[in-house]
């Protein structure tokens, strides 16, 4: 393994996880809302980022162990992952032609306990999080030899940490930008291209 291949794997993981989590969803809206209100931001960011670190570790390490015992799982996982990524890309492409804007509900301050429960629920009770971080990332990591898969995992972890930290603490700067439909169109277009490219890569390695 060379330094350049390790760096490339880390960058791939960073870009991969961002392409999955950077979208208008319940979890991101929750983090963004907390950031706008400046309520328990550090706790919310920590819950989301650390949860992703755990799940990414399971995906990168656990998926490889499973495929060593049952090699067929790798092939099935790659086909399923490619199908999901292609579908995700289609949805992103459709959103790119829509008129999505960012709206934040206003309300009274929430207690820390309620905020923690909400953050955990939005993360761990979301079926997509397991598909994305365990199956998809695990499938992608399995295409990298030896230690490189862990550099991919570290890159993905950093991507998650950077995203949730930026979203929570930079909320007031992001809202004016993403209040414009054009910004979401550009973002979703980039996500769609990345999803189709990743889907193609998984199919080519089957």
DOMAR-152539 format. One line per field, with one value per residue: x, y, z of N, C-alpha, C in turn; residue number from 1. Coordinates in Angstrom, 3 decimals. Atoms other than C-alpha are relative to their C-alpha. Layout:
n_u <- (X  ...)
n_v <- (Y  ...)
n_w <- (Z  ...)
ca_u <- (X  ...)
ca_v <- (Y  ...)
ca_w <- (Z  ...)
c_u <- (X  ...)
c_v <- (Y  ...)
c_w <- (Z  ...)
seq <- (NUM  ...)
This chain:
n_u <- (0.842  -0.754  0.645  0.997  1.176  0.682  0.662  1.111  1.053  0.589  0.794  1.180  0.904  0.494  0.997  1.113  0.919  0.650  1.015  1.160  0.660  0.302  1.309  1.053  0.574  0.429  -1.157  -0.653  0.881  -0.067  -1.281  0.050  0.918  -0.686  -1.028  0.643  0.469  -1.141  0.445  -0.660  -0.627  -1.128  0.543  0.625  -1.067  -0.727  0.842  0.060  -1.323  -0.515  0.806  -0.516  -1.313  0.249  0.618  -0.987  -0.941  0.669  0.100  -1.315  -0.584  0.923  0.398  -1.100  -0.020  1.114  -0.263  -1.031  0.681  0.995  -0.398  1.141  0.585  -0.659  0.613  1.370  -0.094  -0.386  1.148  1.011  -0.531  0.040  1.406  0.405  -0.686  0.619  1.294  -0.272  -0.409  1.202  0.762  -0.732  0.173  1.369  0.035  -0.731  0.936  1.106  -0.106  -0.182  -0.581  -0.264  0.869  -0.270  1.096  -0.354  0.734  -0.633  -1.244  0.176  -0.864  -1.158  0.367  0.844  -0.857  -0.845  0.851  0.355  -1.188  -0.281  1.071  -0.125  -1.183  -0.018  1.267  0.135  -0.530  -0.944  -1.342  -0.680  -0.235  -1.032  -1.305  -0.444  0.020  -0.610  -1.397  -0.702  -0.215  -1.022  -1.274  -0.484  -0.681  -1.336  -0.834  -0.667  0.187  0.610  1.422  0.131  -0.191  1.306  0.866  -0.398  0.468  1.452  0.238  -0.317  1.054  1.169  -0.306  -0.067  1.328  0.888  -0.548  0.264  1.442  0.458  -0.583  0.062  1.398  0.464  -0.617  0.495  1.425  0.251  -0.413  0.890  1.363  0.140  0.156  -1.137  -1.071  0.347  -0.101  -1.426  -0.434  0.589  -0.612  -1.304  0.271  0.453  -1.163  -0.834  0.687  -0.086  -1.392  -0.263  0.750  -0.754  -1.209  0.354  0.325  -1.220  -0.860  0.661)
n_v <- (-1.195  -1.246  -1.146  -0.555  0.876  -0.183  -1.309  0.112  0.749  -0.886  -1.010  0.692  0.193  -1.330  -0.406  0.949  -0.217  -1.298  0.127  0.675  -0.693  -1.400  -0.094  -0.434  1.153  -0.264  -0.178  -1.268  -1.092  -0.075  -0.625  -1.376  -0.737  -0.217  -0.989  -1.307  -0.428  0.068  0.850  1.301  0.295  0.920  1.327  0.514  0.302  1.166  1.192  0.373  0.334  1.208  1.127  0.346  0.624  1.385  0.729  0.118  1.030  1.290  0.250  0.275  1.192  1.123  0.511  0.791  1.278  0.803  0.459  1.024  1.246  0.280  -0.861  -0.389  -1.215  -1.134  -0.209  -0.475  -1.342  -0.959  -0.210  -0.743  -1.338  -0.720  -0.316  -1.075  -1.230  -0.485  -0.546  -1.222  -0.980  -0.416  -0.889  -1.266  -0.665  -0.530  -1.158  -1.091  -0.715  -0.466  -1.353  0.162  -1.105  0.340  -0.659  0.420  -0.288  -0.695  0.538  -0.230  0.720  1.391  0.449  0.760  1.411  0.189  -0.212  1.196  1.102  -0.275  0.202  1.431  0.645  -0.355  0.693  1.453  0.605  -0.245  1.173  -0.385  -0.197  1.298  0.324  -0.883  0.099  1.385  0.747  -0.708  -0.334  1.269  0.518  -0.823  0.244  1.325  -0.080  -0.517  1.052  -0.128  -1.177  -1.125  -0.074  -0.773  -1.405  -0.392  -0.163  -1.215  -1.120  -0.086  -0.519  -1.432  -0.661  -0.118  -0.960  -1.336  -0.420  -0.313  -1.163  -1.176  -0.235  -0.478  -1.289  -0.955  -0.043  -1.349  -0.386  0.868  -0.199  -0.900  0.640  1.084  -0.478  -0.155  1.293  0.270  0.620  1.413  0.653  0.258  1.022  1.281  0.426  0.564  1.260  0.966  0.428  0.839  1.263  0.811  0.427  1.032  1.183  0.594  0.589  1.237  0.997  0.371  0.831  1.274)
n_w <- (0.000  0.082  -0.631  0.926  0.027  -1.284  0.050  0.943  -0.681  -1.013  0.715  0.521  -1.127  -0.382  0.991  -0.001  -1.114  0.187  1.053  -0.579  -1.111  0.314  0.658  -0.916  -0.673  -1.374  -0.882  0.323  -0.393  -1.456  -0.342  0.478  -0.875  -1.270  0.243  0.133  -1.322  -0.914  -1.101  -0.166  1.294  -0.173  -0.299  1.217  0.949  -0.520  0.169  1.418  0.520  -0.649  0.475  1.325  -0.174  -0.411  1.103  1.069  -0.450  0.184  1.433  0.591  -0.592  -0.092  1.312  0.509  -0.711  0.504  1.364  -0.043  -0.361  1.047  1.128  0.822  -0.569  0.637  1.313  -0.226  -0.556  1.030  0.878  -0.761  -0.204  1.271  0.272  -0.904  0.389  1.231  -0.385  -0.744  0.995  0.740  -0.881  -0.074  1.286  0.026  -0.896  0.641  0.866  -0.839  -0.559  -1.438  -0.753  -1.389  -0.970  -1.361  -0.914  -1.224  -1.142  -1.292  -0.230  -0.391  -1.078  0.463  0.093  1.173  1.168  0.135  0.458  1.396  0.828  0.068  0.757  1.413  0.528  -0.148  0.425  1.439  0.726  1.049  -0.537  0.021  1.403  0.524  -0.656  -0.170  1.252  1.129  -0.285  -0.124  1.355  0.636  -0.693  0.371  1.295  -0.270  -0.601  -1.293  -0.853  0.711  -0.342  -1.240  0.355  0.527  -1.161  -0.718  0.813  -0.171  -1.351  0.023  0.767  -0.864  -1.070  0.613  0.424  -1.116  -0.707  0.837  0.044  -1.300  -0.390  1.102  0.441  0.346  1.267  1.063  0.288  1.135  1.251  0.385  0.159  1.450  0.695  0.875  -0.783  -0.175  1.309  0.254  -0.946  0.381  1.263  -0.352  -0.689  1.002  0.776  -0.855  -0.236  1.219  0.136  -1.013  0.409  1.112  -0.553  -0.673  1.010  0.725  -0.847  -0.296)
ca_u <- (0.000  1.343  0.617  -1.223  -3.498  -4.283  -5.071  -7.253  -9.179  -9.706  -10.916  -13.267  -14.729  -15.071  -16.917  -19.026  -20.449  -21.107  -22.999  -25.275  -25.933  -25.985  -29.671  -32.889  -33.827  -35.233  -31.829  -30.251  -33.271  -33.085  -29.388  -29.974  -32.915  -30.885  -28.090  -30.435  -31.839  -28.411  -29.898  -27.718  -25.747  -22.641  -24.729  -26.680  -23.569  -21.799  -24.742  -24.992  -21.257  -20.319  -23.214  -21.907  -18.391  -19.725  -21.849  -19.068  -16.696  -19.222  -19.688  -15.987  -14.932  -17.992  -18.954  -15.495  -15.673  -19.054  -17.913  -14.886  -17.237  -19.910  -18.355  -21.734  -22.808  -20.278  -21.783  -25.344  -24.314  -22.711  -25.712  -28.084  -25.817  -25.564  -29.354  -29.837  -27.234  -28.786  -32.209  -30.802  -29.212  -32.519  -34.259  -31.524  -31.822  -35.586  -35.079  -32.669  -35.613  -37.887  -38.295  -37.100  -36.417  -35.295  -37.889  -37.306  -40.114  -40.007  -41.031  -40.174  -36.836  -36.590  -35.139  -31.726  -33.168  -35.811  -33.182  -30.906  -33.767  -34.817  -31.269  -30.751  -34.122  -33.562  -30.217  -30.693  -34.334  -33.762  -33.438  -31.561  -28.646  -27.861  -28.192  -25.936  -23.192  -23.133  -24.177  -23.220  -20.058  -19.139  -19.570  -17.474  -14.774  -14.546  -13.336  -10.225  -7.326  -6.059  -5.549  -6.880  -10.443  -9.789  -8.462  -11.734  -13.545  -11.551  -12.327  -16.021  -15.885  -14.202  -16.819  -19.608  -17.910  -17.186  -20.731  -22.616  -20.252  -20.599  -24.356  -24.828  -22.477  -22.768  -26.564  -27.112  -24.737  -26.251  -29.914  -29.783  -27.946  -30.248  -33.368  -32.752  -34.062  -31.066  -28.639  -30.509  -30.660  -26.892  -26.316  -28.716  -27.193  -23.750  -25.164  -26.873  -23.647  -21.705  -24.356  -24.374  -20.568  -20.434  -23.133  -21.125  -17.982  -19.739  -21.066  -17.663  -16.075  -18.614)
ca_v <- (0.000  3.420  6.790  7.892  4.827  5.289  8.964  8.110  5.569  8.122  10.747  8.209  7.383  11.070  11.809  8.667  9.376  13.023  12.033  9.893  12.175  15.607  15.809  17.176  14.516  14.199  13.869  16.790  18.980  18.163  19.072  22.211  23.271  22.793  24.825  27.652  27.738  27.176  24.449  21.543  21.762  19.969  17.067  16.681  16.824  14.292  11.860  11.927  11.865  9.212  7.016  7.174  6.317  3.170  2.151  2.833  0.687  -2.139  -1.749  -1.686  -4.407  -6.560  -6.831  -8.084  -10.780  -11.958  -12.152  -14.192  -16.798  -16.534  -15.150  -15.071  -12.277  -9.986  -10.487  -10.070  -7.017  -5.378  -5.964  -4.729  -1.788  -0.845  -1.015  1.171  3.693  3.898  4.404  7.019  8.739  8.785  10.339  12.965  13.704  14.122  16.452  18.484  19.390  20.173  23.264  22.176  24.917  24.913  25.676  25.499  25.226  27.508  26.436  26.411  25.206  21.423  19.716  18.063  14.603  14.955  16.242  13.246  10.765  12.449  12.455  8.776  7.798  9.669  7.894  4.351  3.800  4.799  1.631  3.558  4.230  0.510  0.083  3.051  2.644  -1.137  -2.634  0.044  1.289  -2.283  -3.332  -0.413  -1.033  -4.648  -3.507  -2.032  -4.337  -4.832  -1.714  0.573  -0.316  1.209  4.388  4.494  4.027  6.791  9.101  8.283  8.946  12.302  13.161  12.485  14.456  17.408  17.421  17.303  19.798  22.196  21.743  22.280  25.205  26.744  26.572  30.307  30.649  27.755  28.721  31.781  29.707  26.694  28.809  29.103  26.209  26.560  25.608  22.360  21.626  21.941  19.846  17.107  17.069  16.445  13.726  12.044  11.942  10.499  7.854  6.666  6.558  4.534  2.154  1.575  0.927  -1.720  -3.493  -3.467  -5.174  -8.035)
ca_w <- (0.000  -0.964  0.610  -2.514  -2.559  1.140  0.570  -2.429  -0.357  2.428  -0.041  -1.616  1.795  2.634  -0.607  -0.394  3.038  2.210  -0.934  1.235  4.191  2.532  1.699  3.151  5.660  9.159  10.841  8.984  9.590  13.297  13.493  11.467  13.630  16.800  15.262  14.353  17.867  19.426  21.603  22.757  19.508  20.824  22.142  18.915  16.732  18.986  18.869  15.088  14.373  16.946  15.858  12.308  13.495  15.184  12.208  9.708  11.775  11.730  7.989  7.116  9.558  10.000  6.357  5.479  8.144  6.879  3.274  4.252  5.739  3.054  -0.172  -1.907  0.453  -1.190  -4.648  -3.391  -1.401  -4.391  -6.635  -3.920  -3.180  -6.849  -7.203  -4.132  -5.242  -8.700  -7.148  -4.778  -7.755  -9.621  -6.614  -6.323  -10.032  -9.661  -6.693  -8.813  -11.061  -8.126  -6.047  -2.601  -0.107  3.482  6.156  9.886  12.418  15.417  18.880  22.574  23.891  24.202  27.273  26.959  27.640  24.949  22.524  23.180  22.723  19.480  18.116  18.959  17.497  14.230  13.865  15.158  14.214  10.603  8.434  5.756  8.086  8.276  4.528  3.861  6.455  6.894  3.566  1.033  2.705  3.591  -0.036  -1.246  1.391  0.296  -3.125  -1.479  -0.584  2.962  5.089  2.375  3.366  6.785  5.228  3.320  6.637  8.319  5.424  5.776  9.525  8.953  6.337  8.817  11.605  9.312  7.944  11.235  12.872  9.949  9.851  13.577  14.076  10.630  10.465  10.412  7.484  5.531  5.774  3.464  0.863  0.938  1.090  -2.650  -4.781  -7.117  -4.353  -3.693  -7.430  -7.751  -4.625  -5.724  -9.202  -7.710  -5.457  -8.426  -10.450  -7.505  -6.840  -10.467  -10.504  -7.288  -8.548  -11.732  -9.688  -7.581  -10.670  -12.380  -9.371  -9.210)
c_u <- (0.877  -0.783  -1.095  -1.258  -0.796  -0.777  -1.213  -1.175  -0.710  -0.890  -1.280  -1.024  -0.637  -1.114  -1.218  -0.996  -0.703  -1.110  -1.258  -0.742  -0.341  -1.278  -1.017  -0.645  -0.320  1.180  0.686  -0.842  0.028  1.289  -0.011  -0.894  0.647  1.088  -0.564  -0.433  1.123  -0.356  0.732  0.727  1.119  -0.487  -0.571  1.051  0.750  -0.797  0.029  1.350  0.537  -0.795  0.482  1.358  -0.163  -0.525  0.972  1.031  -0.580  -0.059  1.327  0.585  -0.899  -0.372  1.097  0.071  -1.090  0.314  1.112  -0.610  -0.983  0.287  -1.171  -0.644  0.588  -0.648  -1.408  0.017  0.338  -1.128  -1.080  0.456  -0.051  -1.428  -0.468  0.621  -0.601  -1.353  0.138  0.389  -1.177  -0.828  0.674  -0.159  -1.401  -0.113  0.670  -0.906  -1.204  0.266  0.122  0.611  0.120  -0.929  0.258  -1.151  0.538  -0.834  0.755  1.249  -0.273  0.991  1.140  -0.355  -0.822  0.815  0.869  -0.809  -0.360  1.176  0.335  -1.037  0.141  1.193  -0.176  -1.289  -0.280  0.604  1.059  1.429  0.786  0.327  1.176  1.371  0.511  0.078  0.748  1.466  0.829  0.316  1.112  1.370  0.604  0.686  1.422  0.833  0.536  -0.333  -0.712  -1.473  -0.203  0.297  -1.285  -0.960  0.312  -0.452  -1.492  -0.349  0.255  -1.068  -1.239  0.219  -0.001  -1.398  -0.877  0.500  -0.293  -1.483  -0.495  0.478  -0.030  -1.411  -0.431  0.610  -0.573  -1.434  -0.256  0.348  -1.020  -1.474  -0.294  -0.119  1.200  1.125  -0.262  0.088  1.450  0.496  -0.526  0.560  1.354  -0.175  -0.405  1.172  0.872  -0.648  0.090  1.424  0.332  -0.727  0.737  1.250  -0.298  -0.297  1.251  0.906  -0.643  0.721)
c_v <- (1.244  1.125  0.569  -0.854  0.119  1.313  -0.045  -0.745  0.880  1.058  -0.618  -0.214  1.301  0.437  -0.894  0.314  1.350  -0.086  -0.676  0.857  1.453  0.055  0.469  -1.244  0.340  0.292  1.342  1.200  0.200  0.699  1.475  0.861  0.295  1.050  1.400  0.552  0.063  -0.770  -1.345  -0.433  -1.034  -1.431  -0.634  -0.404  -1.250  -1.284  -0.474  -0.471  -1.299  -1.237  -0.447  -0.686  -1.472  -0.817  -0.203  -1.076  -1.394  -0.356  -0.409  -1.299  -1.211  -0.594  -0.874  -1.365  -0.923  -0.571  -1.036  -1.363  -0.428  0.926  0.494  1.301  1.238  0.324  0.550  1.436  1.047  0.263  0.835  1.437  0.837  0.417  1.160  1.328  0.593  0.623  1.320  1.121  0.530  0.972  1.366  0.787  0.607  1.224  1.204  0.820  0.517  1.395  -0.075  1.257  -0.428  0.793  -0.591  0.408  0.712  -0.559  0.249  -0.873  -1.417  -0.364  -0.833  -1.476  -0.298  0.148  -1.225  -1.166  0.184  -0.261  -1.471  -0.719  0.269  -0.700  -1.509  -0.689  0.224  -1.177  0.358  0.125  -1.307  -0.415  0.806  -0.269  -1.428  -0.723  0.715  0.312  -1.275  -0.608  0.771  -0.266  -1.327  -0.019  0.521  -1.068  0.376  1.253  1.169  0.150  0.825  1.470  0.550  0.263  1.268  1.242  0.206  0.569  1.506  0.785  0.222  1.044  1.422  0.494  0.418  1.196  1.276  0.349  0.596  1.402  1.036  0.200  1.378  0.505  -0.791  0.299  0.970  -0.632  -1.023  0.370  0.195  -1.376  -0.373  -0.715  -1.486  -0.758  -0.362  -1.129  -1.376  -0.511  -0.652  -1.361  -1.077  -0.548  -0.944  -1.362  -0.927  -0.521  -1.118  -1.307  -0.741  -0.697  -1.334  -1.119  -0.494  -0.906  -1.334  -1.129)
c_w <- (0.000  0.673  -0.898  -0.047  1.286  0.001  -0.924  0.634  1.023  -0.649  -0.551  1.109  0.439  -0.946  -0.005  1.103  -0.132  -1.043  0.528  1.007  -0.292  -0.828  1.025  0.591  1.438  0.918  -0.260  0.397  1.512  0.438  -0.375  0.886  1.344  -0.150  -0.113  1.354  1.029  1.268  -0.025  -1.278  0.143  0.227  -1.259  -1.030  0.436  -0.211  -1.449  -0.526  0.600  -0.410  -1.363  0.091  0.360  -1.174  -1.159  0.356  -0.193  -1.479  -0.608  0.534  -0.045  -1.330  -0.588  0.653  -0.529  -1.376  -0.053  0.314  -1.080  -1.184  -0.850  0.489  -0.665  -1.342  0.135  0.501  -1.040  -0.982  0.688  0.219  -1.260  -0.340  0.876  -0.405  -1.269  0.304  0.736  -0.965  -0.804  0.832  0.107  -1.292  -0.119  0.897  -0.641  -0.916  0.778  0.523  1.517  0.606  1.452  0.906  1.368  0.899  1.240  1.148  1.281  0.147  0.494  1.099  -0.567  -0.177  -1.240  -1.280  -0.265  -0.552  -1.474  -0.923  -0.174  -0.863  -1.494  -0.650  -0.015  -0.406  -1.480  -0.768  -1.034  0.518  -0.017  -1.431  -0.535  0.606  0.119  -1.347  -1.123  0.239  0.156  -1.353  -0.704  0.617  -0.420  -1.361  0.158  0.707  1.383  0.778  -0.680  0.350  1.266  -0.217  -0.604  1.154  0.774  -0.766  0.147  1.374  0.061  -0.754  0.841  1.087  -0.536  -0.362  1.179  0.811  -0.776  -0.002  1.307  0.321  -1.113  -0.523  -0.470  -1.298  -1.172  -0.409  -1.149  -1.340  -0.458  0.068  -1.487  -0.658  -0.860  0.742  0.195  -1.316  -0.316  0.891  -0.401  -1.320  0.251  0.657  -1.010  -0.805  0.818  0.238  -1.212  -0.202  0.977  -0.345  -1.116  0.520  0.691  -1.010  -0.736  0.818  0.368  -0.727)
seq <- (1  2  3  4  5  6  7  8  9  10  11  12  13  14  15  16  17  18  19  20  21  22  23  24  25  26  27  28  29  30  31  32  33  34  35  36  37  38  39  40  41  42  43  44  45  46  47  48  49  50  51  52  53  54  55  56  57  58  59  60  61  62  63  64  65  66  67  68  69  70  71  72  73  74  75  76  77  78  79  80  81  82  83  84  85  86  87  88  89  90  91  92  93  94  95  96  97  98  99  100  101  102  103  104  105  106  107  108  109  110  111  112  113  114  115  116  117  118  119  120  121  122  123  124  125  126  127  128  129  130  131  132  133  134  135  136  137  138  139  140  141  142  143  144  145  146  147  148  149  150  151  152  153  154  155  156  157  158  159  160  161  162  163  164  165  166  167  168  169  170  171  172  173  174  175  176  177  178  179  180  181  182  183  184  185  186  187  188  189  190  191  192  193  194  195  196  197  198  199  200  201  202  203  204  205  206)
